[in-house]
């Protein structure tokens, strides 16, 4: 999968070294702490893994926690992605909801909330809110500074949990990723957004490089639905 900076799915800076460390660096090049080194190697392995695949599909479970409104929304369905510009989230709960990137536009159709309208946006202007893999894994260690938090089981698989702190401008305040210890696939992602949303997406049944019908990445607004362009 081609990864490049700048764009994700529906998220601030490096800690400056102390004066004492700056003085010591004049005489001695210190190796990075073991934890930081491990975190970087894990993030690099995940980036290499996703760089090597052209497409994937998976079942997803999503939890969106709105701290401001004190609301928690749960959903599930199937997700497919091919490259950076073809993407679909097809919801089974709530059934009928879809998020589709067709190569040029992003379509957000949520009839469970508002059956009378669909949102259409220009794909290149969507920021980092749809292609999370590209946003979080491009330029590993440069766009986000990783910290190894430990290990957790996700869907019965052992994963490394990394906290990612933005090293510069980012669509997210912070993020966390769960990297499979065996195949380096991302099994779970969590992003914290400016608006007070914490979005957690867990993936299972991942298929690598499946044959995906082209219509998965096509969207035709239903008859009578208003298209709101942004």
C-alpha positions in Angstrom: 0.0 0.0 0.0 1.4 3.4 -1.0 1.9 5.6 2.0 2.4 9.3 1.7 1.8 12.2 4.1 -1.2 14.4 4.2 -4.5 12.7 4.1 -7.6 9.3 6.8 -11.0 7.9 8.2 -14.9 9.4 10.1 -5.6 14.2 15.6 1.7 18.2 19.3 5.4 18.3 19.3 8.6 16.8 20.3 9.9 17.3 23.8 13.0 19.5 23.8 16.0 17.9 25.5 17.2 19.5 28.8 20.2 21.8 28.9 22.1 19.0 30.7 21.6 16.6 27.8 22.6 19.2 25.3 25.9 19.7 27.2 26.6 16.0 27.4 25.9 15.6 23.7 29.0 17.7 23.0 31.2 15.0 24.4 29.2 11.8 23.9 26.6 10.5 21.5 24.1 8.7 23.7 22.0 5.7 22.3 18.3 6.1 22.5 16.5 4.7 25.5 15.6 1.0 25.0 11.8 1.7 25.1 12.0 4.4 22.5 14.2 2.3 20.2 11.7 -0.6 20.5 8.8 1.7 19.7 10.5 3.0 16.6 11.3 -0.4 15.3 7.8 -1.7 15.8 6.3 1.4 14.0 8.8 0.9 11.2 7.8 -2.8 10.8 4.1 -1.8 10.7 4.9 0.8 8.0 6.9 -1.6 6.0 4.1 -4.2 6.2 1.4 -1.9 5.0 3.7 -0.4 2.3 4.1 -3.9 0.9 0.3 -4.6 0.4 -1.9 -3.2 -2.2 -5.3 -3.7 -0.6 -7.0 -5.2 2.4 -10.5 -5.9 3.8 -11.5 -6.5 7.4 -14.5 -6.6 9.7 -14.5 -3.6 12.0 -16.0 -2.6 15.3 -16.0 1.2 16.0 -16.6 3.1 19.2 -16.9 6.9 19.2 -16.8 8.6 22.6 -17.9 12.2 22.6 -16.6 13.6 25.9 -18.3 17.0 25.4 -21.8 15.5 25.0 -21.0 12.5 27.1 -22.2 10.1 24.4 -20.8 6.8 23.2 -21.8 5.5 19.8 -21.0 1.9 18.7 -21.1 0.5 15.2 -19.7 -2.4 13.1 -19.4 -3.6 9.5 -16.8 -4.3 6.8 -14.0 -2.1 5.7 -12.0 -2.3 2.4 -9.2 -0.2 1.2 -7.1 -0.2 -2.0 -4.2 2.2 -2.2 -4.7 5.6 -0.7 -7.8 6.8 -2.6 -10.2 3.9 -2.7 -11.9 3.1 0.6 -15.2 1.9 1.9 -16.8 1.4 5.3 -20.0 -0.6 4.9 -22.0 -0.7 8.1 -24.1 -3.6 9.2 -25.0 -1.8 12.5 -26.5 0.6 11.8 -27.4 -1.1 8.6 -27.2 0.9 5.4 -24.6 3.5 6.5 -21.7 3.9 4.1 -18.5 6.0 3.8 -16.9 5.7 0.4 -13.8 7.2 -1.2 -14.0 6.7 -5.0 -10.6 8.1 -6.0 -11.9 11.7 -6.4 -14.5 12.3 -3.8 -15.4 11.2 -0.3 -19.1 10.3 0.3 -20.7 10.1 3.7 -24.2 8.6 3.8 -25.7 7.9 7.2 -29.4 7.1 6.7 -29.5 5.9 10.3 -29.1 9.5 11.4 -30.4 11.5 8.3 -31.8 9.5 5.4 -32.5 12.7 3.4 -28.9 13.8 2.7 -25.5 12.7 1.7 -22.2 14.6 2.2 -19.7 14.8 -0.7 -16.2 16.2 -0.3 -13.1 16.5 -2.4 -10.8 13.6 -1.5 -7.6 15.7 -1.5 -9.1 18.2 0.9 -10.2 15.6 3.5 -7.2 15.9 5.8 -6.2 12.9 7.8 -9.6 11.7 8.8 -10.2 8.7 6.5 -6.9 6.9 5.5 -5.6 6.3 9.0 -3.0 3.8 7.9 -1.3 6.4 5.6 -1.7 9.2 8.1 -0.2 7.3 11.1 2.4 5.1 9.3 3.9 7.5 6.6 7.4 8.6 7.5 7.5 6.5 10.7 9.0 8.3 13.7 9.0 11.7 11.9 5.3 12.6 11.7 4.4 11.0 15.0 6.8 10.1 17.9 6.1 6.6 19.2 6.2 5.4 22.8 5.8 1.7 23.6 3.1 1.3 26.3 3.1 -2.5 26.6 1.3 -5.5 25.1 -2.4 -6.4 24.8 -4.4 -9.2 23.2 -6.7 -8.0 20.3 -9.1 -10.6 18.9 -6.9 -13.3 20.5 -3.7 -12.0 18.9 -0.7 -10.5 20.8 -0.1 -6.9 19.9 2.3 -4.1 20.8 0.5 -0.9 22.0 2.1 2.3 20.7 1.2 5.9 21.7 1.8 8.3 18.9 2.4 12.0 19.7 2.3 14.4 16.7 5.7 15.9 15.9 4.1 18.8 13.9 0.7 19.8 12.3 -1.7 16.9 12.5 -5.5 16.3 12.1 -5.4 14.5 15.5 -4.4 15.5 19.0 -2.9 12.1 19.7 -3.3 8.5 18.6 -2.6 4.9 19.7 -2.1 1.8 17.5 -2.0 -1.9 18.3 0.6 -3.6 16.1 0.4 -7.4 15.6 3.5 -8.9 17.1 3.5 -11.6 14.4 2.5 -10.0 11.1 2.9 -6.3 12.0 -0.6 -5.5 10.8 -2.6 -2.8 12.6 -5.2 -4.6 14.6 -6.7 -1.6 16.5 -6.4 2.2 16.2 -7.5 5.0 18.5 -7.5 8.7 17.6 -8.3 11.8 19.7 -9.7 14.7 17.7 -10.0 18.4 18.5 -13.8 18.3 18.8 -13.6 16.0 21.9 -14.1 12.8 20.0 -12.2 9.6 20.8 -12.6 7.1 17.9 -11.5 3.5 18.4 -11.6 1.0 15.5 -10.8 -2.7 16.0 -10.1 -4.9 13.0 -10.6 -8.6 12.7 -10.6 -11.2 9.9 -8.1 -9.2 7.9 -7.7 -10.3 4.3 -4.6 -9.1 2.5 -4.7 -8.3 -1.2 -8.2 -9.7 -1.8 -10.0 -9.4 -5.2 -12.3 -6.4 -4.5 -15.1 -5.7 -6.9 -14.8 -2.1 -8.3 -18.3 -1.3 -7.3 -17.2 -1.4 -3.6 -15.6 2.0 -4.3 -18.5 3.5 -6.2 -21.4 5.5 -4.7 -24.6 6.7 -6.4 -26.8 9.0 -4.2 -30.2 7.4 -3.7 -33.1 9.0 -5.6 -34.5 12.0 -3.7 -31.5 12.4 -1.4 -30.0 15.9 -1.2 -26.2 16.0 -1.9 -24.4 18.5 0.3 -21.0 19.4 -1.2 -18.1 20.7 0.9 
